[in-house]
Amino acid sequence: MKKRLLVGTGFIVLGGLIALGPQYLFKICEQTHHGITKCFWAAQGEIGIGAVIGVIGIGYVLFKRADIHLGFSIALALNGILAFLIPHRLIGVCEHPDMACRLATLPALTILSIATVLLALVNIAMLKINRRIGLCVNRP
């Protein structure tokens, strides 16, 4: 129970930070009169990805079966990779190195998305080890 609650809460917090961080904590740069910038769209994409990570984290807390946790962890690792790729490759951020999105948003999203992937991979490994040594028994 404690592990399930700790891991699930970790994913909920990471999802919330990925979703709301670019909007409120480590803000993207202000939009200019030239139109909406790439970092605006990257932040919009991160809202959706962070929300999915948070919802899967809630599911992780609510469901008790290890095979469901394994599926959630795989989905969380893939969403963490997507959260990393949005600002780095898929959409990007502003090109100018002195912009707020380059100085604060990009490093913060990088750290949060890598933390999501690492937590998911460690959890996958622990679930596999527990299943192999018989600590985890699924009961219908």
C-alpha positions in Angstrom: 0.0 0.0 0.0 2.7 2.5 0.9 4.7 1.8 -2.2 1.6 2.1 -4.4 0.7 5.4 -2.8 4.2 6.8 -2.9 4.8 5.8 -6.6 1.3 7.0 -7.6 1.7 10.3 -5.8 5.0 10.8 -7.4 3.5 10.4 -10.9 0.6 12.7 -9.9 3.0 15.5 -8.8 5.3 15.0 -11.9 2.2 15.2 -14.2 1.0 18.3 -12.4 4.3 20.0 -12.7 4.7 19.1 -16.4 1.1 20.3 -17.1 1.1 23.5 -15.1 4.8 24.4 -14.8 5.2 26.2 -18.1 2.0 28.2 -17.4 2.7 29.3 -13.8 6.1 28.2 -12.3 8.7 28.3 -15.0 6.8 30.4 -17.5 7.3 30.4 -21.2 8.2 33.7 -22.8 5.6 36.4 -23.4 3.9 36.3 -26.8 5.0 39.1 -29.1 3.2 41.1 -31.7 4.7 38.8 -34.3 2.2 36.1 -33.3 2.2 33.0 -31.2 5.6 31.4 -30.7 6.6 27.7 -30.7 7.0 27.7 -26.9 3.4 28.6 -26.5 2.4 25.5 -28.5 4.9 23.3 -26.7 3.4 24.5 -23.4 -0.1 23.6 -24.7 1.1 20.2 -25.6 2.7 19.7 -22.2 -0.7 20.5 -20.5 -2.2 17.5 -22.2 0.7 15.1 -21.6 1.0 16.2 -18.0 -2.7 15.7 -17.5 -2.4 12.1 -18.9 0.5 11.4 -16.6 -1.5 12.7 -13.6 -4.6 10.7 -14.4 -2.5 7.5 -14.9 -0.9 8.3 -11.5 -4.4 8.5 -9.9 -5.2 5.1 -11.5 -2.0 3.7 -10.1 -3.1 4.6 -6.6 -6.7 3.3 -7.1 -5.9 -0.1 -8.7 -4.1 -2.8 -6.7 -3.1 -5.4 -9.2 0.5 -5.6 -10.2 -0.2 -6.4 -13.8 -2.2 -3.1 -14.1 0.6 -1.3 -12.4 3.0 -2.7 -15.0 0.8 -1.4 -17.8 0.5 2.0 -16.2 4.3 2.2 -15.7 4.9 1.4 -19.4 2.4 4.1 -20.4 4.0 6.5 -18.0 7.5 5.9 -19.4 6.2 6.5 -23.0 4.4 9.7 -21.9 7.6 10.8 -20.2 9.5 10.3 -23.4 6.8 12.3 -25.3 7.0 15.1 -22.7 10.7 15.2 -23.4 10.4 15.2 -27.2 7.7 18.0 -27.4 10.1 20.9 -26.5 13.2 19.2 -27.8 12.2 17.8 -31.2 8.5 17.8 -32.1 7.5 21.4 -31.5 10.5 23.1 -29.9 10.9 26.4 -28.1 12.2 29.9 -29.2 15.5 30.0 -30.9 17.0 32.9 -29.0 19.2 31.7 -26.1 18.1 34.5 -23.8 14.4 33.9 -23.9 12.6 32.7 -20.8 11.6 29.4 -22.4 15.2 28.5 -23.1 16.5 29.6 -19.6 13.7 28.2 -17.4 11.0 26.2 -19.2 13.2 23.9 -21.3 15.6 22.8 -18.4 12.6 22.3 -16.1 10.7 20.2 -18.5 13.8 18.2 -19.3 14.3 17.3 -15.7 10.6 16.5 -15.0 10.3 14.3 -18.1 13.5 12.4 -17.4 12.4 12.0 -13.8 9.0 10.6 -15.0 10.8 8.1 -17.3 13.3 7.0 -14.6 10.6 6.5 -12.0 8.5 4.5 -14.5 11.5 2.3 -15.5 12.6 1.7 -11.9 9.0 0.8 -11.1 8.8 -1.6 -14.1 12.0 -3.3 -12.9 10.7 -3.6 -9.3 7.4 -5.1 -10.5 9.2 -7.6 -12.6 11.6 -8.5 -9.8 8.7 -8.9 -7.3 6.8 -11.1 -9.8 9.9 -13.3 -10.5 10.6 -13.9 -6.8 6.9 -14.4 -5.9 6.3 -11.4 -3.7 3.6 -10.2 -6.0 0.6 -12.4 -6.4 -2.4 -11.2 -8.4 -5.7 -12.2 -7.1 -8.8 -11.6 -9.2 
